[in-house]
């Protein structure tokens, strides 16, 4: 389980670093990237994905499956929040 949590933390850290680098290049862009947290549709899709995969993952792999399901939910919400916003 330890390796799973570390890998998931690395992926989340990569998203944060990506936002920080974008913010350095263009002020305000980091905030726009994390606006998905206020988008109901993106958060709902991420929560549904995490719940559905979490139930399946828990049955197959226990707590490790739940960690990956949570990461998948975050990534789905992130991508949906990026695609829904007008450019």
Order of alpha helices (4+ residues) and beta strands (2+ residues): alpha-alpha-alpha-alpha
